[in-house]
């Protein structure tokens, strides 16, 4: 039965190798050695002089070989034990450290790290372990932040609903159409938040049904632009779309790509000034198709280019959720793009100079 400890297994392996080597040497010396000894003495088999060699000389040679082999075996085994213990400890020590760190991580201490001071594969293993721990730590921090953000987002509409319902119950608030409209709008906010959180979770978990096929990216862009034309026209905002005709073909889900562009358009309309222009463009890249929505709004600072894709992030902290949306749309965009083997990002030359939101998908 093999020992459970890695150190004991390594030591046993070293000792077994030493024993196998000694056994091979012993067999070679005891079986082949006498013949070579006789040949060295000039007494070949069949030689009368060799046949008459004294029995005591044969016994002396055999005894000398056995004693020599015994001494060599003891020395080799001691050396194997010493070197085996040293090497096994050197290999097993970082493994034990990682095992203890893994137990601490399993207990919720996601900031645990192991030293990366071993060469070769052990160093690579320690580095990969630390990267895994950092990823778990970041995931846990995002989970905690998400729980806090969701609680914060739910608190306001729930407090509004509770206050008005209590007022209706006490007769302080009259059941006017305006009251019912306000209550309905708050429940609508809650419904949108729950639906978007559910869709974000499904997208990040790759559990959204996707029908990936070759689609005309420019045609999708024109459809989305036309959908937002009335809303933009009411504010004097022009929407430029790709010209009619055959556009670049992308491998994507038609409805999900339309959802991505709709999120970009909704975001652009919230920030674009009245009388400005929003441009939807498509371009064929090597192996990819790039779609972009550009506006002439307030733009983004360099540190905001990634932050805008985080859950519940708002560029304008003073903007209410009722006007500015739930803050999950761009997070859904990135999750959808990655689910279709693409990527999404934002570009901006700086504050006050507009922004461009891009999605890149595989070419058909």
N, C-alpha and C positions, 0 to 999 in steps of 0.2 A: 504494500500500500504506500503510495507516494505521500510525502509530507505536504501539509497545506501551505506552510510558509514558503515564500519565494526564495528567501535566503537559504533555507534548508534544502530546497530543490536544487538551487545552483551549486551549493556545496556538494550535495550528493552526486551531481553530474560531474563535477571536477574530480571527485574521488573515483567514480566509476571509470572515467577516462584514464586516470592514473593506473588503476588496477588492470584495465585492459591492456595498457601499454606494457606494464610489468609482466603480465601473463604471456604476451607475445614474445618479449625478450627472453623470459625463462624457458619457454618451449624451444625457441631457436637455439639457445645456448646448450640446454641439456640434451636435446636430440641431435643437433647438428654439430655442436661443439666437439664431442669426442672424435668424430671423423676428421675434422680439421686439425685436432691436436695430434692424432696419429699421423696425419699427412705431414704436419710440421716437424714431427720427430723422425720422419723418413720411413715410417712403417705403414705401408699401404695394406689394405685387406688382401689376404692370400700370401703375404710375405711371411716366410718362416720366422724371421726375426721379430716381426710385429706380433705374430701369434704367441711368441714366447715372452712378450712383455710382461713384466711382473704384475701380479694382481694388485699389489700394494700401490703401484704407480697409478693404475686406473682408479683405485679407490681414493687416492690422494687428490687426483684431478677432479673427481666428482665432488669430494668434500669441499675442495677449494671453490668450485663453481657454486655449490649450494650456499656456502657461507657468504660468498661475494654477492650472490643474488639476494640473500636475506638482508644483508646490510644495505644493499642498494634499494630493496623494496621498502625497508623501514624509512630510509632517508627520503625516498620519493613520496611515500605516503605522508610523512610529516610535512614535506614541502608542499604537497597538494593541499593538505588541510590548511596550512598557514596562508598560502596564496589564494586558495578557494574562499577562505573566510574573508580575506581582504577584498577580493574582487566581488564576492557576493554581497558584502556589506556596501561596497561602492555602488553596486547596481540597485540593491534593494532599498537603500536609504531614501533616494528621491521618490521611489515608488511608494514607500510608507508615508512620506510627507504628502504626496498627492492623495493617497487614500484618506489621510486625516483631513485634508482640505476638502475633499469631496464630501465627507461626512458633515463637515461644518456647512458647506453649501446646501446639502440636503436639509439641514436644520434651519435654513433661512438666512445664513450669513453670506450673502452674495458678494460681499466685498473681499472675500478670501482670495489670496493669490499665493503662488508657490515661487520660490527663487528659480531663476533661469541661469544657472551657473554650471551646468553639465554640458560637455561637448556631444556632438553627434545626435543620435536618435533620441536620447534622453532629454537633451536640451530642446529638441523640436517638440517632444511630447509635452514638456513643461510649458512651452510657449503656446501650444494649441490649447492646453488646459486653461491657461490664463485668458486666452481669447474667448473660450467657451464661458468662463466665469464672468468676464466682462459683458458678454452678450446677455447672459442670464440676469446680471445686475441691471443692465439697461432695460431689459424687458420688464423686470419687476418695478423699476422706477416709472416706466410708462404706464404700467398697470395701476400703480398707486395714483399717478397723476390723472389717469383717465377716470378712476373712481371719484377722485375729488372734483374733477371738472364736471362729470355727469351730475354729481350731487348738487354742485353749484348751479348748473343749468336748470335742473328740475326744481330747485328751491323757489325761484322767482314766480314761474307760472302757478305752481302749487299754492304758494302763499296768496297770490292774487285770487285764485279760485276759492280758496278757503275763506278769505276775507269777504268776498262777494256773497258766497253761499251763506255764511253766517249772518251777513246783513240782510239777505233775503229771508232767512229764517226768523230773524228778530223784527222784521218789518221796517228796518232802517233804510234798506235799499229797495226801491220799487222795481218790480219785474217789467221794465220797459223794453222795447225792442233793442235799444242801445245796450242795456245790461246783458240781454241774451246774446247779442253780437259779440260783446267783449268776452263773455264766458266761452263762447264757441271759438273765438280766435285763440284763447289761451289753451283750450284743449287741442286745437289744431297745431299749436306750437309743440305741445307735448307729443302729439302723434308724429309730426315730422321728425322730431329729435329721436324718438324711439326707432322709427323706420330707418333713418340714416345711420344710426348706431348699428342696427342689425345688418344693414347692407355693408357697412364698413367692416364689421367683424367677418361676415361671410366672404368678402373680397380678400381680406388679408389672410383668411384661412383657406383660400382657394376652393371655396365651396359654392361659388356662383356658377350656375350653368352658363357655359359660353358656346356659341356657335361660330367658331372661327372659320372664315372663308375669305375668298378674294372679293374685295369690295372696292368700289370707286370712291376714294377718299374725298375727292373734290365734290362729288354729288352729295355726300353726307354733309360736307361743309355748307353747301348751298341750301340744303334742307333746313339745317339748324339756323342759318342766317335768316331765312325766310320766316321761321317760327318766331324770331325775336324782332322782326321788322316793325310790327305795330307798336310794341312797347318802346322801341328806340325812336320811332318816328314821332311819338307824342312828345319827346324831349328834343326833337331836332337833331338826333344823332343818326348819322349815316352808317350803314353797314356794307362794307366791301367784301364780296365773296369771289371765289375763283370763277373765271368765265366758263360758260357752258361748253361742253365738249368732253372728250375723253381725258380723264385726269389720272394721276398715279394710282396704281392698284396696290392696296395694302392687305395683309392677312390680319383680319380682326373680326370681332363681333360687331355687326352693323349697329345694333341698338346700344351697345356699351360705348362704342366710339361716339355715337350721337350724344350719349349721356355725358361723356367727357367734355365734348365741345359745348354742350348746353351749360355745364358748370362753369366753363371758362367764360362763356358769353354772359351768364348771370353775374359773375364776378366783375366783368368789364363794365357792364351797365351800371352796377352799383357805384363804380368809381369814376367812370368817364364823365367829363363835364358836358353840359348841354351844348348842342351845336357842334360837337366834335365828331370824329370818325373812328369806328372800330373795324379793324381789318382781319379777315379770316383768310389765311394763305395755306397752300399745300405745296410741297416740293418733294421731288424724288431724289433720295440720297443713295449712295452705294449700299445696297442691301436693306435700306429702310425707306419709309415714307414719313415725312415730317409735316405736321399740321400745327399751326400757330394762330393764336388770337392776340392781337395787339391793340392797346388803347392809349389814349393821351391823358390818362389820369395822373394821380399824384406820384406814381412811380414807387420804387422800392429801394431801400438801402441795402448794401451788400449783405448785412447780417439777417435781412428779412427774406432773402431769396429762398432759403431752405425752410425758414420758420413758417412761411405761409402754408406749407403742406402739412403742418402739424395739426392735430385735433384741437379745435376750439381756439385756434390762434386768430387774433384780429389785428390788422394793421392799425386801425383807428380804435383804440380802447374805449373811446367815448361813444362809439356807435352801438345802438341797442341791438339785441338779437332779433327783435321783431322787424327791424329795418335791414340789418346786416346779415341775416341768415344765421344758421346754427354754428358755422365755423367748422363743419365737417366735410363740406363739399370737395375741397381740394385734397383732403386726405383720401376720400373715396376715389378721386381722379387718379392719384398715384397708385393706389391699390389695384384699380381696374387696369391701368396701363401695364403694371408688372404682371398681372394675371394673364395678359395677352402677350407676354414676352417683350414688352416695350418699356419705355421710361417717360417720365414727365418731370418738367422743371420750369423754372421761371427765369426770365432775363429782364434786366432794366439798366439803362445807362445812368440812373441815379434818381434821387428825389426830385419830383416836379417834372420829370421827363418821360412819363409813361412807363408801361410794363408790357412784356410779351410772355404769354404762357404757352408752352410748347409740349406736344406729345409726339413721341417717335415710336413707330410700330414697324414690324418686319414687312418688307416688300413681298408682294405676291409673286 
